[in-house]
Amino acid sequence: MSMQAGIANTTITPQCPIWMTGFAARTAPADGVYADIEASAVVLESDGKRAAIIALDLVGIDEYLLDALRETAAGLGIPAECTLVNCSHTHCAPSCRVVRGSNRHFDEEWLSDLKDKVASLLREALEDLQPSEIDYIVGSCTLGINRRRVGDDGTAGGMLPDPHKPIDLDVPVLRISGAGGTPRALLFSYAAHPTTMGGQQIGPDYPGPARDYLRQSMPGCVPIFLQGCGGDVKPRNLTPDGRFAAGPIEMVYEIGHELGRAVIAALCGRPTRLGDELGCASALAQLPTRGTPSEQRLEQLANGNQWEQMYADVARKTIAEKGGLADYLPVEVQGIRIGDLRMVAMGGEISVEIGLEVKRRLPELPVWTLGYSNLLRCYVASLGAHPEGGYEVETSFLYSWTPEPRPLGLKPESVAVLVDTAIGVVRSL
């Protein structure tokens, strides 16, 4: 038994103008590009088993793209539970979830081309399979800061930096080397929103300059960024009065290069050679919701801002058709084993504390936690966030209509359901 790996990478930068997603306040499409956005694929094969890891510079995807990619992978001998799609969550990428309605713009031609391009990327990675050695190490970086500062009233009404709340310092690094020990690819991760930059230009935010730094440091090696559990963490780009800044572009490069340096620093240590075992598992965590909003609450929203009005409208239509909104939201939890390493990927905007808790509960194993994987369902806030309220707990659900409007938040017990499911998936590998 020996491990083989195939690697492929391409740009997926669209032609402008094109509508972006990530910031609801945008009222116009992108008018330019400050840096290319990318897609990468890694196919692993060992002892007759195959797995694929796909990384996309997108906010998130829905069934349209995920189902197509997993269908392509299945035709290449890679089961659905072994096909992991992770999005960097840059907020300067095209809208790519098929949701129609006012202020819900997407480019069908670009989306179709994207599907075909990433499917071809998978096939290219498979054709690139060659004997490889894989090692793993965890570095450290402080580029993130928690965004859930609580006010005097005990609530987290806005996104403000709080240096006293948790972040995940880990920078996991997986190195794939070919014949003679030449590095072929670096998979690396950090848990923070790529929201250093706003504006009207397409770009990857800090993951892009991090990859550029690694390309310059290790010519010929393909750097691949995976997003961690950073649902309530932003880059440490602050104004003098203690608020989050948007740009300038120089900060995107400064923060990205900081992460790139952290990856190189990690590799100066002693990475652990991973074995050739390859395994996959997947399970659905059924997260309990707050249930159907009352008519009184919907009436309040109907008299609110445009997003609240649209939510009230589509929620009422769904309630009339189906009798109510969902009592549970299914979130996929996927595990991939590479030697002793366990990667666990969750399908949502996962609080940093949840990712930390999964690792804390599995001290005997090297565990790499990822959010923003496969379907981007919803925010999953930490247990401590629920009494504080705020965006991750409730407000964000106003913007989530895929495939239909959701209740305005999850119940606190959803945290235990997700963590327990992740633990179960990891231990099954």
Secondary structure, 3 states (H helix, E strand, C coil): CCCEEEEEEEECCCCCCECEECCCCCCCCECEECCCCEEEEEEEEECCEEEEEEEECCCCECHHHHHHHHHHHHHCCCCHHHEEEEECCCCCEECCCCCCCCCCCCCHHHHHHHHHHHHHHHHHHHHCCEECEEEEEEEECCCEEECECCCCCCCCCCCECECCCCCCCEEEEEEEECHHHCEEEEEEEECCCCCCCCCCEECCCCHHHHHHHHHHHCCCCEEEEEECCCCCEEECCECCCCCECCCCHHHHHHHHHHHHHHHHHHHCCCCEECCCCEEEEEEEEEEEECCCCCHHHHHHHHCCCHHHHHHHHHHHHHHHHHCCCCCEEEEEEEEEEECCEEEEEECCEECHHHHHHHHHCCCCCCEEEECCECECCCEECCHHHHHHCCCCCCHHHHHCCCCCCCCCCECCCHHHHHHHHHHHHHHHC
